Amino acid sequence: MSRETHIVGFQVGRETYGLPITSLREIIRVPEITTVPDAPAYLEGVINLRGRIISVIDLRKRFDQSATGIDRGSRILVVEHCGRLAGMIVDSASEVLKIPESEIEAAPAMMREGGLDCVTGLGKYQGRLILLLDIGKVLAAPGQHNEPSVETVSEKAPLTSSHLQATGVKSGSMSPNISTSMSATTETITGTIAGTAKSTRTASAGK
């Protein structure tokens, strides 16, 4: 039986990207973001997530795409790396994908040399190509070691008085314990994404 890689799929621009499901803690709507002086252009600022200061980056800017602003479908993926949390703004969070390892190939050398070294592989899923990301490289300053990383800015940012607003996504729905069983984690994230999509459709229908 072929082994499967479980990832969370999301959209940035026209492309679908994927992160390991174990890196994701929760999905929230975009709250008020406090800007940080002298931060890299792709770093939107910081948010107060239930008393924790979380740095937030815009993946469109991180991938050198044109920024379109925050809309109803925008979400923040709260991820954990090396024991620290960070947020990533995406155009939408779509689904939990199970991709057989036989359907995953290494990223082409041209892609890595072209500045997309954060792409670790390409997954083939139902006729689509999913760009698989290395979360550590996404959060690091791209190509310049003298720029502060997302984690460094998070540690230095002052506490903001703004609090996370009601998002329609059940806060804390994803266990912070990485050892949580894969099946339980998959079911939880699937429910979270489905609930978010339902609340978005309800809001749109009420216009």
RALINMO-V320347 format. One record per pair of residues at least 4 apart in sequence whose C-alpha atoms are under 6 Angstrom apart, sorted by sequence separation. I is the first residue (numbers start at 1). GAP is how many residues later the second one is. D is the distance in Angstrom with one decimal. If there is no record, write none. Layout:
BEGIN
[[I;GAP;D] [I;GAP;D]]
END
This chain:
BEGIN
[[11;4;5.8] [48;4;5.5] [59;4;5.9] [61;4;5.6] [70;4;5.8] [80;4;5.4] [110;4;6.0] [112;4;4.9] [124;4;5.7] [148;4;5.9] [153;4;6.0] [191;4;6.0] [11;5;4.6] [48;5;4.8] [60;5;5.0] [80;5;4.5] [111;5;5.6] [112;5;4.3] [124;5;4.9] [10;6;5.6] [47;6;5.8] [79;6;5.6] [123;6;5.6] [141;6;5.9] [10;7;5.4] [47;7;5.3] [60;7;6.0] [79;7;5.5] [123;7;4.9] [9;8;5.6] [46;8;5.4] [78;8;5.7] [122;8;5.6] [141;8;5.2] [9;9;4.5] [36;9;5.2] [46;9;4.3] [78;9;4.5] [122;9;5.0] [140;9;5.1] [8;10;5.4] [35;10;4.1] [45;10;5.9] [46;10;5.6] [77;10;5.4] [122;10;5.8] [7;11;5.6] [8;11;5.4] [34;11;5.2] [45;11;5.6] [76;11;5.8] [77;11;5.1] [121;11;5.2] [139;11;5.8] [7;12;5.2] [33;12;5.8] [34;12;5.3] [44;12;5.7] [76;12;5.2] [120;12;5.7] [7;13;4.5] [8;13;5.6] [33;13;5.7] [44;13;5.3] [76;13;4.5] [107;13;5.6] [119;13;5.6] [120;13;5.6] [7;14;4.7] [33;14;5.3] [43;14;4.3] [75;14;5.7] [107;14;4.3] [119;14;4.6] [6;15;5.8] [42;15;5.6] [75;15;5.6] [106;15;4.2] [107;15;5.9] [118;15;5.6] [42;16;5.5] [74;16;5.8] [105;16;5.5] [118;16;5.2] [74;17;4.6] [75;17;5.8] [105;17;5.3] [74;18;5.2] [104;18;5.6] [42;19;4.9] [73;19;5.5] [104;19;4.3] [118;19;5.1] [42;20;5.2] [103;20;5.8] [118;20;5.7] [103;21;5.4] [169;27;5.9] [58;30;5.9] [59;30;5.9] [55;31;5.2] [56;31;4.3] [57;31;5.0] [58;31;4.8] [54;32;5.3] [55;32;5.9] [56;32;5.5] [30;45;5.7] [29;46;4.8] [30;46;6.0] [28;47;5.8] [28;48;5.3] [27;49;5.8] [27;50;4.8] [26;52;5.3] [25;53;5.5] [25;54;5.4] [24;55;4.5] [23;56;5.4] [23;57;5.4] [12;78;5.6] [12;79;5.3] [11;80;5.5] [11;81;5.3] [10;82;5.7] [10;83;4.2] [10;84;5.1] [9;85;5.6] [9;86;5.3] [8;87;6.0] [9;87;6.0] [8;88;4.6] [7;89;5.9] [7;90;5.3] [6;91;5.8] [6;92;4.7] [5;93;5.6] [4;94;5.8] [5;94;5.2] [4;95;5.2] [4;96;4.1] [3;97;5.7] [4;97;5.4] [3;98;5.9] [55;99;5.1] [17;113;5.3] [18;113;6.0] [16;114;5.4] [17;114;4.6] [18;114;4.8] [19;114;5.7] [17;115;5.8] [48;115;5.5] [49;115;5.7] [29;138;5.3] [28;139;6.0] [26;148;5.7] [25;149;5.3]]
END
